[in-house]
Amino acid sequence: MKQREDNLTADMFGNPPKATSYRFYIETADGTEVEWTGLTKKQARDMYAYTDAHQPSNVVRSGWEELITTQLGANV
């Protein structure tokens, strides 16, 4: 009998499973950057859409990006 594919065991040859989270950031006119990390993709996109629609006068740039962390916690 053929066994089912094991997709739960981590690769033992240097490729640990990766967890994905997102960050949203804004930069103000005085150069201060504020960021929120550990967001879901929807949360980051919603924060960006809201900031884009209701642009505060002191925000010069904003954005969101994917953060990939290995199982050990190091950012990739």
Residue frames relative to the residue before (quaternion, step in Angstrom):
aa qw qx qy qz dx dy dz
M 1.0000 0.0000 0.0000 0.0000 0.00 0.00 0.00
K 0.4157 -0.7114 0.5165 0.2332 3.56 -0.95 0.90
Q 0.3850 -0.7253 0.5224 0.2296 3.56 -0.93 0.91
R 0.5484 -0.5962 0.4688 0.3521 3.54 -1.22 0.51
E 0.5758 -0.5853 0.4413 0.3621 3.55 -1.17 0.53
D 0.3291 -0.7377 0.5602 0.1838 3.56 -0.93 0.96
N 0.0229 0.8194 -0.5710 0.0447 3.58 -0.36 1.20
L 0.5800 0.5954 -0.3629 0.4213 3.58 1.26 0.31
T 0.6358 0.5288 -0.3294 0.4557 3.58 1.15 -0.51
A 0.4615 -0.6845 0.4926 0.2751 3.57 -0.89 0.94
D 0.5377 -0.5993 0.4796 0.3489 3.53 -1.14 0.64
M 0.3255 -0.7952 0.4872 0.1564 3.57 -0.65 1.11
F 0.6685 0.5148 -0.2925 0.4501 3.59 1.24 -0.01
G 0.7996 -0.3745 0.1618 0.4406 3.57 0.86 0.94
N 0.6740 0.4423 -0.3150 0.5009 3.60 1.18 0.18
P 0.0761 -0.8239 0.5601 0.0408 3.60 0.27 1.19
P 0.6088 -0.5500 0.4044 0.4041 3.60 -1.14 0.47
K 0.2867 -0.7718 0.5506 0.1374 3.55 -1.11 0.73
A 0.2382 -0.7383 0.6140 0.1457 3.52 -1.09 0.77
T 0.2306 -0.7872 0.5603 0.1150 3.56 -0.92 0.87
S 0.0774 0.7409 -0.6659 0.0415 3.52 -1.05 0.85
Y 0.3591 -0.7356 0.5418 0.1906 3.55 -1.27 0.20
R 0.1836 -0.7600 0.6090 0.1333 3.52 -1.27 0.39
F 0.1818 -0.7369 0.6415 0.1112 3.53 -1.22 0.65
Y 0.0146 -0.8124 0.5826 -0.0185 3.57 -0.92 0.85
I 0.1055 -0.7416 0.6553 0.0972 3.52 -1.34 0.45
E 0.1794 -0.7498 0.6259 0.1179 3.54 -1.20 0.61
T 0.2946 -0.7728 0.5404 0.1550 3.55 -0.82 1.02
A 0.7126 -0.4739 0.3170 0.4087 3.55 -1.31 0.28
D 0.6940 0.4585 -0.2896 0.4736 3.62 1.07 -0.56
G 0.6309 -0.5834 0.3160 0.4021 3.61 1.28 0.22
T 0.4871 0.6560 -0.4396 0.3730 3.59 1.24 0.03
E 0.1413 -0.7749 0.6104 0.0838 3.57 -0.93 0.91
V 0.1161 -0.7670 0.6303 0.0307 3.53 -0.90 1.04
E 0.0124 -0.8185 0.5740 -0.0193 3.57 -0.87 0.92
W 0.2012 -0.7174 0.6538 0.1316 3.49 -1.31 0.57
T 0.0846 -0.8106 0.5792 0.0164 3.59 -0.72 1.05
G 0.7281 0.4249 -0.3134 0.4372 3.55 -1.30 0.26
L 0.4288 0.7132 -0.4492 0.3250 3.57 1.20 0.48
T 0.4749 -0.5901 0.5454 0.3589 3.52 -1.29 0.23
K 0.6656 -0.4920 0.3630 0.4280 3.57 -1.24 0.31
K 0.6487 0.5225 -0.3172 0.4534 3.59 0.96 -0.82
Q 0.6516 0.5110 -0.3235 0.4578 3.58 0.92 -0.84
A 0.6702 0.4987 -0.3023 0.4591 3.59 0.89 -0.92
R 0.6723 0.4857 -0.2996 0.4715 3.60 0.92 -0.86
D 0.6458 0.5163 -0.3230 0.4605 3.59 1.00 -0.76
M 0.6430 0.5105 -0.3234 0.4705 3.59 0.99 -0.80
Y 0.6476 0.5093 -0.3147 0.4713 3.57 1.01 -0.79
A 0.6612 0.5096 -0.3072 0.4568 3.59 0.90 -0.90
Y 0.6584 0.5007 -0.3124 0.4671 3.58 0.95 -0.84
T 0.6613 0.4984 -0.3089 0.4678 3.59 0.93 -0.88
D 0.6467 0.5213 -0.3137 0.4600 3.57 1.02 -0.79
A 0.6974 0.4713 -0.2682 0.4685 3.59 0.99 -0.84
H 0.7836 0.2155 -0.0950 0.5749 3.59 1.08 -0.72
Q 0.0265 -0.8678 0.4962 -0.0053 3.55 0.82 1.08
P 0.3295 -0.7297 0.5631 0.2050 3.62 -0.60 1.09
S 0.5885 -0.6299 0.3808 0.3344 3.58 -1.04 0.73
N 0.7289 0.4346 -0.2580 0.4617 3.61 1.05 -0.57
V 0.5620 0.5875 -0.4004 0.4228 3.65 1.23 0.07
V 0.2008 -0.8007 0.5565 0.0939 3.56 -0.73 1.11
R 0.7946 -0.0578 0.0097 0.6043 3.61 1.16 -0.46
S 0.0208 -0.7709 0.6366 0.0076 3.51 -1.28 0.51
G 0.1173 0.8010 -0.5816 0.0802 3.56 -1.21 0.38
W 0.2451 -0.7314 0.6104 0.1801 3.50 -1.37 0.00
E 0.0178 -0.7979 0.6024 -0.0110 3.54 -1.19 0.60
E 0.5289 -0.6237 0.4877 0.3058 3.50 -1.32 0.46
L 0.1452 -0.7538 0.6352 0.0852 3.56 -1.02 0.86
I 0.1152 -0.7832 0.6091 0.0475 3.57 -0.74 1.06
T 0.0449 -0.7949 0.6051 -0.0057 3.55 -0.73 1.05
T 0.4324 -0.6682 0.5364 0.2807 3.53 -1.07 0.75
Q 0.7001 -0.4612 0.3344 0.4304 3.54 -1.27 0.19
L 0.6672 0.5065 -0.2990 0.4570 3.59 1.11 -0.60
G 0.5927 -0.6282 0.3415 0.3706 3.59 1.26 -0.08
A 0.5439 0.6125 -0.4121 0.3989 3.61 1.21 0.00
N 0.4504 -0.6789 0.5102 0.2756 3.57 -0.94 0.89
V 0.2588 -0.7568 0.5834 0.1415 3.53 -1.05 0.80
